[in-house]
Amino acid sequence: MKRWLFVWMLFPGITMLSNGQEKGKNAFEITLNPAALFDASAGSLFQMPYLKARFFLQEDLAFSMGLGMNFNSGTSHPFNSNENIEKNTAFEFSLSPGVEKHLGSGRFSPYLGTALTLGWRTSGGKYIAGTTHITTHNIWTNGNYPAYFELGLSGLAGCDYYVTDNFYLGFEFSPGFSYTRYLEQERNNSGTSVTTPPSSFVNFSLFSSSGLRAGIRF
Protein backbone atom coordinates (compact mmCIF):
# COMPACT_ATOMS: atom_id res chain seq x y z
CA MET A 1 0.00 0.00 0.00
CA LYS A 2 2.84 2.40 0.82
CA ARG A 3 4.41 1.77 -2.60
CA TRP A 4 1.14 2.53 -4.39
CA LEU A 5 0.67 5.67 -2.30
CA PHE A 6 4.16 6.86 -3.31
CA VAL A 7 3.40 6.38 -7.02
CA TRP A 8 0.02 8.15 -6.85
CA MET A 9 1.62 11.07 -5.01
CA LEU A 10 4.51 11.24 -7.49
CA PHE A 11 2.48 11.17 -10.72
CA PRO A 12 0.33 14.31 -10.19
CA GLY A 13 3.43 16.33 -9.35
CA ILE A 14 5.15 15.16 -12.51
CA THR A 15 2.09 15.97 -14.60
CA MET A 16 1.80 19.51 -13.23
CA LEU A 17 5.46 20.15 -14.01
CA SER A 18 5.08 18.75 -17.51
CA ASN A 19 1.93 20.31 -18.94
CA GLY A 20 2.08 23.42 -21.07
CA GLN A 21 5.86 23.59 -21.47
CA GLU A 22 8.30 23.03 -24.29
CA LYS A 23 10.99 20.39 -23.85
CA GLY A 24 13.70 21.66 -21.52
CA LYS A 25 17.45 21.33 -21.89
CA ASN A 26 17.86 19.10 -18.82
CA ALA A 27 16.21 15.87 -17.70
CA PHE A 28 16.04 13.90 -14.49
CA GLU A 29 14.81 10.30 -14.30
CA ILE A 30 14.42 7.32 -12.00
CA THR A 31 14.22 3.61 -12.81
CA LEU A 32 11.27 1.74 -11.31
CA ASN A 33 10.50 -1.95 -10.91
CA PRO A 34 6.74 -2.21 -11.67
CA ALA A 35 6.55 -5.80 -10.35
CA ALA A 36 7.40 -4.54 -6.85
CA LEU A 37 4.05 -2.74 -6.73
CA PHE A 38 2.22 -6.06 -6.86
CA ASP A 39 4.67 -8.50 -5.26
CA ALA A 40 6.83 -7.63 -2.24
CA SER A 41 9.20 -10.52 -3.08
CA ALA A 42 10.00 -8.93 -6.48
CA GLY A 43 12.63 -6.71 -4.87
CA SER A 44 13.09 -2.98 -4.50
CA LEU A 45 10.75 -0.47 -6.14
CA PHE A 46 13.83 1.34 -7.47
CA GLN A 47 16.47 -0.23 -9.72
CA MET A 48 20.08 0.58 -10.55
CA PRO A 49 20.95 3.15 -11.68
CA TYR A 50 18.42 4.70 -9.34
CA LEU A 51 18.97 8.23 -10.66
CA LYS A 52 20.00 9.58 -14.06
CA ALA A 53 20.49 13.14 -15.26
CA ARG A 54 20.61 14.30 -18.88
CA PHE A 55 22.01 17.58 -20.14
CA PHE A 56 20.95 18.34 -23.72
CA LEU A 57 23.80 20.12 -25.52
CA GLN A 58 21.52 20.17 -28.58
CA GLU A 59 17.96 18.94 -29.10
CA ASP A 60 19.33 15.62 -30.41
CA LEU A 61 22.55 15.32 -28.36
CA ALA A 62 22.76 14.77 -24.61
CA PHE A 63 25.39 14.12 -21.94
CA SER A 64 24.12 11.74 -19.26
CA MET A 65 25.20 10.80 -15.74
CA GLY A 66 23.81 7.80 -13.89
CA LEU A 67 24.09 7.39 -10.12
CA GLY A 68 23.55 4.18 -8.18
CA MET A 69 23.77 3.54 -4.44
CA ASN A 70 22.77 0.53 -2.40
CA PHE A 71 23.17 -0.45 1.26
CA ASN A 72 22.64 -3.95 2.62
CA SER A 73 22.88 -5.12 6.22
CA GLY A 74 21.93 -8.12 8.27
CA THR A 75 21.87 -8.77 12.00
CA SER A 76 21.00 -12.01 13.79
CA HIS A 77 21.54 -13.67 17.17
CA PRO A 78 22.99 -17.19 16.75
CA PHE A 79 21.50 -19.94 18.92
CA ASN A 80 18.68 -17.55 19.92
CA SER A 81 20.90 -15.82 22.46
CA ASN A 82 21.00 -12.03 22.68
CA GLU A 83 24.60 -12.32 23.89
CA ASN A 84 25.57 -13.74 20.50
CA ILE A 85 25.53 -11.58 17.40
CA GLU A 86 26.23 -11.83 13.68
CA LYS A 87 26.23 -8.51 11.86
CA ASN A 88 27.21 -7.70 8.26
CA THR A 89 27.11 -4.54 6.14
CA ALA A 90 27.78 -3.72 2.48
CA PHE A 91 27.69 -0.45 0.54
CA GLU A 92 27.68 -0.09 -3.26
CA PHE A 93 28.19 3.03 -5.35
CA SER A 94 28.38 3.61 -9.11
CA LEU A 95 28.73 6.48 -11.59
CA SER A 96 27.90 6.15 -15.29
CA PRO A 97 28.78 9.11 -17.54
CA GLY A 98 27.60 8.77 -21.12
CA VAL A 99 26.67 10.41 -24.43
CA GLU A 100 23.34 9.93 -26.24
CA LYS A 101 22.29 10.71 -29.82
CA HIS A 102 18.51 11.17 -30.01
CA LEU A 103 16.88 10.28 -33.33
CA GLY A 104 13.31 11.49 -32.91
CA SER A 105 11.61 14.79 -32.22
CA GLY A 106 8.00 13.71 -31.64
CA ARG A 107 6.46 11.70 -28.83
CA PHE A 108 8.67 8.71 -29.64
CA SER A 109 12.35 9.51 -29.20
CA PRO A 110 14.69 6.55 -29.86
CA TYR A 111 18.36 7.06 -29.08
CA LEU A 112 21.79 5.45 -29.36
CA GLY A 113 24.84 6.11 -27.23
CA THR A 114 27.63 4.84 -25.04
CA ALA A 115 28.39 4.95 -21.32
CA LEU A 116 31.31 4.31 -19.00
CA THR A 117 30.56 2.76 -15.59
CA LEU A 118 32.71 3.04 -12.47
CA GLY A 119 31.50 1.06 -9.48
CA TRP A 120 32.70 -0.36 -6.20
CA ARG A 121 31.51 -2.17 -3.11
CA THR A 122 32.80 -2.22 0.46
CA SER A 123 31.73 -4.86 2.97
CA GLY A 124 32.56 -6.50 6.27
CA GLY A 125 31.09 -8.28 9.25
CA LYS A 126 31.48 -9.89 12.65
CA TYR A 127 30.30 -13.07 14.36
CA ILE A 128 30.41 -13.48 18.14
CA ALA A 129 29.11 -16.63 19.82
CA GLY A 130 30.60 -17.74 23.12
CA THR A 131 34.38 -17.92 22.77
CA THR A 132 34.21 -17.64 18.97
CA HIS A 133 35.02 -14.16 17.65
CA ILE A 134 35.15 -13.77 13.87
CA THR A 135 35.63 -10.54 11.94
CA THR A 136 35.74 -10.19 8.17
CA HIS A 137 37.01 -7.48 5.86
CA ASN A 138 35.83 -7.08 2.25
CA ILE A 139 33.33 -9.93 2.60
CA TRP A 140 30.44 -11.03 4.82
CA THR A 141 30.87 -13.74 7.45
CA ASN A 142 28.71 -16.08 5.33
CA GLY A 143 30.79 -15.47 2.18
CA ASN A 144 28.32 -13.14 0.46
CA TYR A 145 28.87 -9.58 -0.84
CA PRO A 146 32.60 -9.63 -1.66
CA ALA A 147 34.10 -6.15 -2.08
CA TYR A 148 35.09 -5.17 -5.62
CA PHE A 149 36.03 -2.46 -8.09
CA GLU A 150 34.36 -2.47 -11.50
CA LEU A 151 34.98 -0.68 -14.78
CA GLY A 152 32.56 -1.08 -17.67
CA LEU A 153 31.95 0.22 -21.19
CA SER A 154 28.57 -0.32 -22.81
CA GLY A 155 26.51 0.71 -25.79
CA LEU A 156 23.08 2.25 -25.28
CA ALA A 157 19.91 1.70 -27.29
CA GLY A 158 16.64 2.94 -25.91
CA CYS A 159 13.44 4.80 -26.53
CA ASP A 160 11.53 7.51 -24.67
CA TYR A 161 7.82 8.10 -25.05
CA TYR A 162 6.66 11.61 -24.09
CA VAL A 163 3.33 11.28 -22.31
CA THR A 164 3.25 15.09 -22.11
CA ASP A 165 5.65 17.74 -23.39
CA ASN A 166 8.13 17.15 -20.58
CA PHE A 167 7.18 13.86 -18.91
CA TYR A 168 8.40 10.63 -20.52
CA LEU A 169 8.52 6.88 -19.95
CA GLY A 170 11.14 4.64 -21.51
CA PHE A 171 13.28 1.52 -21.62
CA GLU A 172 16.93 0.88 -22.43
CA PHE A 173 19.30 -1.88 -23.59
CA SER A 174 22.98 -1.62 -22.67
CA PRO A 175 25.19 -4.45 -23.99
CA GLY A 176 28.86 -4.12 -23.10
CA PHE A 177 32.06 -5.28 -21.43
CA SER A 178 32.94 -5.04 -17.76
CA TYR A 179 36.13 -5.64 -15.78
CA THR A 180 35.63 -6.65 -12.15
CA ARG A 181 38.40 -6.97 -9.57
CA TYR A 182 37.54 -8.55 -6.23
CA LEU A 183 39.62 -7.06 -3.44
CA GLU A 184 41.73 -8.99 -0.94
CA GLN A 185 39.53 -10.56 1.73
CA GLU A 186 40.48 -11.18 5.35
CA ARG A 187 38.84 -13.48 7.87
CA ASN A 188 40.07 -13.29 11.47
CA ASN A 189 38.93 -16.13 13.73
CA SER A 190 39.80 -15.43 17.37
CA GLY A 191 43.15 -13.89 16.45
CA THR A 192 44.07 -16.16 13.52
CA SER A 193 43.82 -14.41 10.15
CA VAL A 194 43.32 -16.01 6.75
CA THR A 195 43.45 -13.88 3.60
CA THR A 196 42.13 -14.53 0.11
CA PRO A 197 44.15 -12.84 -2.65
CA PRO A 198 42.50 -10.49 -5.16
CA SER A 199 40.99 -11.95 -8.33
CA SER A 200 39.55 -10.44 -11.49
CA PHE A 201 37.57 -11.32 -14.60
CA VAL A 202 36.19 -9.75 -17.79
CA ASN A 203 32.57 -10.22 -18.76
CA PHE A 204 30.39 -9.42 -21.77
CA SER A 205 26.64 -9.20 -21.36
CA LEU A 206 23.60 -8.29 -23.44
CA PHE A 207 22.05 -6.41 -20.55
CA SER A 208 18.49 -5.20 -20.77
CA SER A 209 16.98 -3.24 -17.91
CA SER A 210 13.62 -4.68 -16.92
CA GLY A 211 12.85 -1.43 -15.15
CA LEU A 212 10.54 1.32 -16.32
CA ARG A 213 12.27 4.68 -16.66
CA ALA A 214 10.25 7.75 -15.72
CA GLY A 215 11.67 11.22 -16.30
CA ILE A 216 11.04 14.96 -16.49
CA ARG A 217 12.62 17.51 -18.86
CA PHE A 218 12.89 21.02 -17.52
N, C-alpha and C positions, 0 to 999 in steps of 0.2 A: 504494500500500500504506500509506503514511504517513497518507493522508486517511482510509482505512478504519479504521486503528488508532485515530485520534483519535476517530472516531464511536463505536466500540465501547467506548472508555474513558469517553467522556462519558455514554453512555446509562445504564450501571449506577448511576453517581453520581446522576443525575437521578432514577432510579426509587427509590433509597433515600431521597432527600429527600422524595419525593412520597407514598409509601405511608403509610396510617394517619394522615393529617392532614386537618383541615378546610381549606378554601380560606383562604389568608392575605390580608392587606390590601395586600401589595405583590407585584409581579411583575417578573421580569427575563427578557428574551428575546433571542435572536439570530436572524438571518435567514441561512438556508443555501441553497446552490445544489446541489440533488441531482445534477444532471448532471455536476458537477465530480468526483464520486466515480467515475464511469465513463469520463470523457473529459477528459484534461488540457487540451485545447484549449478546453474549455467555459468557462474563466475561473476566477476565485477561488472557493474553497469558501464564503466569506462574501460577503454582498451588503449594499449600502447600504439603510437604515441598519444598520450592523453590530450595534449594541446598542440596546435600547429598554427603558426602565423604566416601570412603571405603579404608580400610587399610588391605591388604591381608597378614595375618600372615603366611599362607600357601596357596598353589594354590587353595585349596578347603575350606578355612576358612578365614572369613573376619570380622573385626570390622567396624561398620558403625556409622556415625554421621549425622543426619539430622538437618537442620536449616531452620526455617520459620520466616518470618517477614512480617507484613502488617500494613499499615497506612491508616486510613480513616478520612476524614474531610468533613464538609459541612458548607457553609456560605450562608445565604439568608438575605433579607431585608424585614421584614414583612410590609404589607400594602403598598408596593412599595415606601417606604420612606428610603432614605439613612441614615437618623438619627436613624432608627431602625435597629437592627442586631440580628441575631440568628446564633451562631457559635458553632460547636461541633467537637471534635477530639477523635480519638481512636487509640491505638497502640497495636499490638499483637506480641508476640515473643514466639518461641518454640524451644526446643532442644530434639532430639530423638536418644540417643545412642542405639546401638543394636549389635547383633552377627548373622552372616549368615553362613550357611553350604551349599556350592555349590556342586551340584551333577553331573555336566557335564564338559567336558573338550574341546568339539568341539565348533561349532558355537552356538548351543543351550546350554544354561547354566541355568537350573532350580535351585532354591535354597529354603531352608527353614530357618527360624530363629525366633528371638524374639526381641522386641524393647520396651524400656521405653520412655515415652513422658512426658516432663515437659513443661507446657505452661501457659501463663498469658496474661491478657489484662488490660490496664488502659484506662480510658475514662473520659470525662467531657464536660461541655458546658455552654453557657450563652445565655440569651434571654433578650433583652432590647427593649421595645416599649413604648414610652411615660413615664408614671410613674411606669410601671411594669419592675422590675429588677429581673430576675431569674438566679441563678447559680446552676449547678449540679455537683456532685462529684461521680465518679464511674458509671455514666450513662449519656446518652444524654438527652437533654431537651424533646425530643419526646418519650423517653422510650426505645430507641434502644441501642445496644452495651453496655450491663451491664458489668462491670469489673469482672474478675474471676481469679481463680487459678485452674489449671487442672493437674491431674496426671493420666497417662494411661499405661497399659501394654497390648501389642498385639502380636499375632503371625504373622509371615511373610511367604508368599508363592508367589514366583514370578518366572519370567524367563527372561533372557537376550538373545538377539540374536546379535552375533558379525557380523556386516556388513563387517568390516575389522578386522585385528588383534587386534586393540585397540579401535575401535569405536563400541558401541553397542546401541541397542534400547531395551526397555523392558516394562513390566507391573508388577503390584504387588497387591496382596490382603493382607489385614491386619486386620483380625477380632480380637476383644479384648474388655477389660473392661476399663472404664474411670471413674474417680471421679472428679466432678466439684463442686467448691465452689464459689458461687457468693458473692462478698464482700459487706459490708455495703454501702448503697447508701444514699446520702444526697441531698435534694432539698431545696434551700433557695429562698423564694419568698418575696422580699422586706423586708428582715430582719427576716422573720419567717421561721424556719427550720423544715423540716419533714424528718425523717430518716426511711429507710427500713432495717430491720435486715438481717444479712447474711443468706443464704440458701444453701443447697447442695443436690446433687443427684448422684446416680451411674447408669451407662448406659453400656449396651452391644450392640455392633454393628458388623455386618458382612460387614465391610467397604471394598470397592473396589475402588481404584483410577482410575478415568476415564482418567487420564492424560497419556501422552506418555513420558516415561523416556528416555533421551538421555545422554550418558556418554562416557568418555574417560578414558582408563587405561594408565598409564605412569610410 
